[in-house]
Structures are given as structure tokens and as C-alpha cells.
Amino acid sequence: MSSRFKVLGIFTLVLALTFFLSFSQASAQVAFTNDETAFDLANPGLWVEDFTEAMAAAGTFTACDAPVNSASDDACFAPGDIIPGVRFVDNPGPINGDLLVLGANYAGASNPGNILVNNTFSDALDVEFSGATTVVGLRLGCVSTIGSCSQTILVNVLGEGGVFLDSAIIDVTDLVDSFMGITSVMNISRINLQFNLAIETQVKAIADIKVNTSPLQITDVNDGVCVFTKSVPNKMVIEGATPNGKVAVITSQVPGSFVLSGPVCNGLVLDLGHPRLMTIFTADGTGTVDDLAPLPPYGNLSQAYFQVVDVSTCAVNAAEPYFMVPDELPDADVDGDGVLNCDDECPLEGPPGQGQILFDNGCVSNIPR
């Protein structure tokens, strides 16, 4: 395991008390439950993130760049693997390598595979939300470097602006199967997870999370053509916005993490490195935008990224790449295999007539797509 999975020997009960004193109290109604069946019945249709795309081998770990979100592109996750509107971060942090994905039965524990853990014993593990999130379900546990474990996790729930809403405790083990459902009448911006008492061999673990975050959906771009020309405005259809509300289109040369500040969507985390506001649409009475979006070229780059934000609710879609080609090549297929570049997992591989498949060891030719 990484060298950061180390002993700091700090009791975090004092930290927990300091945490409570450092946030203003709010008269909010937050309900907690350990009854997952009742929680699911009361909250159908939640988004679920279970980290299965990481595919960590049994008994091993993979170090992740922080934060872990829908724009992650590292040894743990590819862009789009994590559901939009949720990000995971070590606290204090983010520090690359301070989050890990563990395979099953790590170091003699009984944990399931593909769980997300912090990589420093004294760190808290935070889950942050973009947009309107009022329902969260977490499956939690602990993992030890010396076998089985049992712990108590303090779950702190914060609202917009870091306002402390409420807290609860939950007993967990290395089975990572302890469920806590959270329902709030106010938007939840962050959930902070920390042990009541730090033990030098144990870290916090999340097996899965369920949320009611409502990211916007891009249902059609350029009428199904997956590349954009550099001078023609691009067709975009957006669904799930506030009826008759404003929707902002934001672009960036690179993915990343950027926190908005100001009177609109203050604190919203975008999965973009250097965002630029390109245009603002007005949705129709059904919450749909069907219009031309001026997604810009960036010099000679052939790919950039965009997100759309509902100005009323601050709901946001996952960062999506868009591809740009010269106007005379609107249907670029560099390797001539019959699959457009932006749909081709291996756009530079040949031979003609053969779609390629990306495996862990690279692109493999002559495999029918």
C-alpha cells in the first residue's frame, strides 16, 4: 500500500469537537435511517455509484488522483465512470494518492472489491455534491492493514455555504456493509466522514452511494454527428432543466476541478480546468433546450470539454468531450475503419474495415467491433 497509508497516531475526538464548533448551526430537519429497504421505497430512482469500473484485483489497491469525480482520468477511473454531480475528496486535501480503490479481502480483511478509502489514517473522507441534493444513502465500513476491524464513523452533514445541518454515528466493520440513509429539507453540499477515535491501522471506506442529484442530460449533439466543425455552430439538445429557466454552457480546454464563486451557484464544483462561459439558453416549458451552441475551437486542439449548468437549481451534467475537425472533414475517420474518431476507442489504429477495441495492454487490431 502507498506510503501515505501511515501512522499518525492522532485521536480525532478533539477534531470532531472542533469540527462542530467551526460551523454555524442551522435549524434544519435531517432524518437518518439504517433501514435501507424503507429508504429505497421512499426514494425510488436514485443515482448509484459503486466504483465497479475501477476493477481493482483482489488483495491489491490502486491509488487515485484527488478529487475522484466524473472527470477523473487516472489509474482508477476514466472520464464518465463516476456519476455526475458527486465528488470524493480526502480532508485535508485534495492530495493525489490520498484516495485508494481496494480489491476484495485486502490485507486479510473481509471487505468487498472496488471500495473507495482514504489513504492517511487521520484524514477525513468527504463527499461533495453539486446542485440540488437532499437524499443520500451510504454503505460504509473500515479497512485495516492487519485484518478485520470494527469502528464508529461520525457522519457530519453540511448544507450550502458549509452550514452544519446535523450529524449521526454508525457502527461499521471491514464487511463495509453498514447503511446510512440521509434525508434533508435543505440542500446537502457535503458529507464529512471521520472516526470518533483514530486507530493507526484503519481507514474509512465507502462501498457505494445513492443520491437524488439531478444532473442535466445531453440527449443529442449535432443531430447524432459526434464531431463538430470549427466554424459551424453545433446542435445541442438538453433535457431536465428548470422549465423556462436559464441554462449556461461552459467550456474548457482541459478537464479538472473549478469552484464557482459569486451570487449564482456559489460553491458549485465544475469538472473543468479553465472554464469559459460561452452562452446562456432559456429552456422551454418542459425544461428542454434545442438550439445551436457555439462550442469553440481552441487553437489547433482537436478536443475540448463542456458542461451545462441549470442556473436555477445549479444542477450540472458530467463534463463531456467534444471533437473539432476542419470544416472539410465533418465525418473524420483517421484510421479508415468505418468508426468516427470520437466513437472509436482506438482512432489511430488500422487496418481499414476493422473497428478496434481498447484493452488494458493497449489497442488490439483486427477485432471486429
Secondary structure, DSSP 8 states (H G I E B T S, - for coil): --TTS-------HHHHHHHHHTS-B----EEEE--HHHHHHHSTT-EEE--GGG---TT-EEEE-SSBSTT--SSS--TTSS-TTEEEEEES---TTSEEEE-SSGGG----SSEEEESSTT-EEEEEE-S---EEEEEEEEEETTB--EEEEEEEEEEGGG-EEEEEEEEEETT--EEEEEEESS-EEEEEEEESS--TTEEEEEEEEEE-----EEEEEGGG---EESSS-EEEEEES--TT-EEEEEEESSEEEEE--SSSSTT-EEEESS-EEEEEEE--TTS-EEEEE-----TT-SEEEEEEEETTT--B---EEEEEE-TT-TT--TT-SSS-GGG-SSTT---TT---EEETTEEESS---
